[in-house]
Amino acid sequence: MHPELQNSGSARYREDAVIGAHHHTHGLPITRQAEVLNISRGIVYYLPRPVSESDLAIMRQLDRLHLEYPLAGSRMLRGLFD
């Protein structure tokens, strides 16, 4: 792993950032970079999908319920969900 990145943040995202930032400047193929960093090549190409407004509304409601009932499990939260 790159020495500057050893103690900062999530390893997966640090290593992805190294590949993303430098893969065009030194000629080392992405396959080899991923192998050296011990990560899946798919991580390099992954583009997150945007979250829909309806999903965000559901997540906000679940967060609110979980804060209101911190000991509630998934079954109880499901019963409380409007």
Residue pairs with C-beta under 8 A, 6 or more apart in sequence:
1 11
1 14
1 15
1 37
2 14
2 18
5 14
5 15
5 17
5 18
8 14
12 39
12 43
15 37
15 39
15 43
16 39
16 43
16 44
18 33
18 37
19 30
19 33
19 34
19 37
19 44
20 44
23 30
23 33
23 44
30 41
30 44
31 41
33 44
34 40
34 41
34 43
34 44
51 59
61 81
61 82
62 77
62 81
65 72
65 77
65 80
65 81
66 72
66 77
69 76
69 77
69 80
72 80
